[in-house]
């Protein structure tokens, strides 16, 4: 891969400069990565801590008199006990009965389109001594009651697999060894073969992690090596992107082969350069337009579609902590621009991301200041839109609990400025209020945007956290205004609030309510002569839950959703706009959790970790079991 040589040369040169610039003396030690090299084991594991071989070793003889020479016994050194091979299994099984609103034209009373979906994710983790670790993940899905008979002919309601998808199981089911990896950790070198997750700096070049909140699990399948000599850390990786094919929480339909995009990256970090830790990183990404292993390997060695180079810095100067990142994006091909000319044919075009934050500690108060300038940074994620994940995710400065279809466009904007100031005050041991203000300028008018002109966004937010004994309350409220250029376009307005609480009743019984509310009013989204039907409708949404809990063993929860948003194409089970559901969760053992759900909830956009996804609604019943053994 000749295209990788310029990045490697630049990083090596940067490392030499840092080595000369480092001040003499004892630098700050690099942060330990020990906790990330072992696979996580759930709290319910039955594993016993190993005995310390040095416990109880010593000499119990009485103190000798001064007149008697005594030869002390020689205690042989105790060899460090090597850890034995250990294996832990995780199970995540879910069976869902989907109630569908579709009906056959001549049989409106017969719900023939209802079906059952069974999903299972089975994981195994192993350790071999103190050096070796590994894991594997097996995903499986099956559809039942997925066909009907009409006029003597059998019809399949929905296809689980695409026609070109290979499967060793019958067409109504699919099983896949989704992830597999083995790692070796030496004193200074750690090597992983197989599937792994990775992030450089603040995520502008690479940020791939499992995001279970929105059912995203994309890893890199290849090789990663981390070398840590003293105050340096060098990470190199290459492989192919491995998106999960079986969704754990969302409906599975028309599963197809992965598009195995090629990726390579290198990061060099230096700790203790004065008060700072600094790093330089580079990433090359080559997209694949067809699914399957063969297409992925054919693309290896060709011209990359995106090149990213950048630097990060973290610095502690006493009462102020600093963090920043700068990234530059090059586009050797037009893939990241949907096949069109990058930047309208400008040969000197490049994307840019700049992020800076500082946290100031002043007595009982802390002040967070953030700023960002992103230009054409989302181009790197554009070809992955249909696959529902992102490979690079920068800080957004957005309040994710209040993201809508409109503000999601700003979160993923290709031309945005933004700044945020937040002040937290520790008023007492139990009471901490805060105030924040985010101001942004979004000049992107791409396909995700409803607005026809650039807009300036103002979003004040306030909240409080109260913890007193076993009681806790967390509340947030804000008002967002998108001021569009020109008076004829009006402005978008959103008021939102959310409250979470937990209160003891008696003994180990608790009551936990939660409420999320928003009211959204649109600006003008249609131009002169366009149909008024293209104008979106103002709406109100409400999501709430009431939980009664007995310690951590039992929880009974009632959910209620309400929406007048026409973009939510669901029909409630309690009324046209009302949705209700009951869930019982219990733990038969500390390592296992059983959940039983019946009812419905609405669809909607959900954001976590800088990524947003439109999640479908659900109407029916499900039972789930998760645990470790």
CORMODA-V708679 format. One record per pair of residues at least 4 apart in sequence whose ideal C-beta (glycine too) atoms are under 6 Angstrom apart, sorted by the first residue. I is the first residue (numbers start at 1). J is the second residue. Records with the same first field share a line. If there is no record, write none. Layout:
I: J + J
This chain:
3: 304
4: 264 + 284
7: 282
11: 266 + 268 + 280
14: 280
15: 268
18: 270
22: 273
23: 274
27: 231 + 272
28: 272
30: 271
37: 185
39: 125 + 135
41: 45 + 88
42: 628
44: 590 + 591 + 628
45: 628
53: 78 + 81
54: 78
64: 68 + 70
82: 129
83: 129 + 130
85: 128
86: 127
87: 126
88: 125
89: 124 + 629
90: 123 + 628
91: 122 + 627
92: 121 + 626
93: 120 + 625
94: 119 + 624
95: 118 + 623
96: 117 + 622
97: 116 + 620 + 621
98: 115 + 620
99: 114 + 619 + 620
100: 113 + 114
101: 571
102: 113
103: 108
112: 148
113: 157
115: 143 + 145 + 146
116: 144 + 145
117: 143
118: 142
119: 141 + 248
120: 140
121: 139 + 248
122: 138
123: 137
124: 136
125: 135
126: 134
127: 133
128: 132
131: 184 + 185
132: 184
133: 183
134: 182
135: 181
136: 180
137: 178 + 179
138: 177
139: 176 + 178 + 246
140: 175
141: 174 + 246 + 252
142: 172 + 173
143: 160 + 172
146: 157
147: 154 + 156
148: 155
149: 154
158: 253
159: 254
161: 165 + 167 + 255
162: 254 + 256
165: 256 + 257
167: 174
169: 173 + 175
174: 255
176: 245
178: 244
179: 195
180: 194
181: 192 + 194 + 195
182: 193
183: 192
184: 191
185: 190
188: 228 + 229
189: 227
190: 226
191: 225
192: 196 + 224
193: 223
195: 219 + 221 + 242
196: 220 + 224
197: 208 + 209 + 219
198: 206 + 208 + 237
199: 203 + 206 + 207
200: 205 + 206 + 267 + 281
201: 312 + 325
202: 325 + 355
203: 207 + 393 + 394
204: 310 + 325 + 327 + 353 + 392 + 394
205: 281 + 283 + 308 + 310 + 327 + 392
206: 265 + 283
207: 392 + 393
208: 218
210: 217
211: 216 + 608 + 609
213: 608
214: 606 + 608 + 613
215: 247 + 248 + 249 + 250
216: 389
217: 244
218: 241 + 243 + 389
219: 242
220: 239
221: 239 + 240 + 242
222: 238 + 239
224: 237
225: 236
226: 235
227: 234
228: 233
231: 271 + 272
232: 270
233: 269
234: 268
235: 267
236: 266
237: 265
238: 264
240: 260 + 262 + 296
241: 261
243: 258 + 387
245: 255
246: 252
247: 252
256: 291
257: 291 + 292
258: 291
259: 288 + 291
260: 288 + 296
261: 287 + 288
262: 286 + 299 + 300
263: 285
264: 284
265: 283
266: 282
267: 281
268: 280
269: 279
270: 278
271: 277
273: 278
275: 315 + 316 + 317
276: 313 + 315
277: 314
278: 313
279: 312
280: 311
281: 310
282: 309
283: 308
284: 304 + 307
285: 306
286: 299 + 304 + 305
287: 305 + 335 + 383
288: 295 + 296 + 299
290: 295
303: 332
305: 333 + 335 + 336
306: 336 + 380
307: 330
308: 327 + 329
309: 328
310: 326 + 327
311: 326
312: 325
313: 324
314: 323
315: 322
316: 321
319: 361
320: 358 + 360
321: 359
322: 358
323: 357
324: 356
325: 355
326: 354
327: 353
328: 350
329: 350 + 351
330: 350
331: 336 + 342
334: 339 + 342
335: 383
336: 379 + 382
337: 342
341: 345
342: 349
343: 349
351: 375 + 376 + 377 + 379
352: 375
353: 374 + 377 + 394
354: 373
355: 372 + 395
356: 371
357: 370
358: 369
359: 368
360: 367
361: 366
364: 425 + 426
365: 425
366: 424
367: 423
368: 422
369: 421
370: 397 + 420
371: 419
372: 418
373: 417
374: 416
375: 415
376: 414
378: 412 + 414
380: 392
381: 390
384: 389
390: 611
393: 610
396: 411 + 610
397: 418 + 420 + 438
398: 411
399: 461
400: 607
401: 498
402: 496
403: 407 + 408 + 607
404: 520
405: 567 + 605
406: 450 + 492
408: 605 + 612
409: 448 + 449
410: 442
413: 442 + 444
414: 444
415: 443 + 444
416: 442
417: 441
418: 440
419: 439
420: 438
421: 437
422: 436
423: 435
424: 434
425: 433
426: 432
427: 431
430: 467 + 468
431: 466
432: 465
433: 464
434: 463
435: 462
436: 461
437: 460
438: 459
439: 458
440: 457
441: 456
442: 455
443: 454
445: 449
450: 525
451: 455 + 484
453: 484 + 485 + 486 + 489
454: 485
455: 482 + 483 + 484
456: 483
457: 482
458: 481
459: 480
461: 478
462: 477
463: 475 + 476
464: 475
465: 474
466: 473
467: 472
470: 504
471: 503
472: 502
473: 501
474: 500
475: 499
476: 498
477: 497
478: 496
479: 495
480: 494
481: 491 + 493
482: 491 + 492
483: 491
484: 489 + 491 + 523
489: 523 + 524
490: 523 + 524
491: 523
492: 522 + 523
493: 521
494: 520
495: 519
496: 518
497: 517
498: 516
499: 515
500: 514
501: 513
502: 510 + 512
503: 511
504: 510
505: 509 + 511
508: 551
509: 550
510: 549
511: 548
512: 547
513: 546
514: 545
515: 544
516: 543
517: 542
518: 541
519: 540
520: 539
521: 538
522: 536
525: 535 + 536
526: 530 + 534 + 535
530: 534
537: 566
539: 564 + 565
540: 564
541: 563 + 565
542: 562
543: 561
544: 560
545: 557 + 559
546: 558
547: 555 + 557
548: 556
549: 555
550: 554
553: 587
554: 586
555: 585
556: 584
557: 583
558: 582
559: 581
560: 580
561: 579 + 601 + 602
562: 577 + 578
563: 568 + 577 + 602
564: 577
568: 602 + 603
570: 602 + 603 + 617
572: 577 + 578 + 579
573: 600 + 619
574: 578 + 580
579: 600 + 601 + 602
580: 599
581: 599 + 600 + 601
582: 598 + 599
583: 597
584: 596
585: 595
586: 594
587: 593
588: 592
591: 627 + 628
592: 627
593: 626
594: 625
595: 624
596: 623
597: 622
598: 621
600: 619
601: 617 + 618
602: 617
603: 616 + 617
605: 612 + 614
606: 615
607: 612
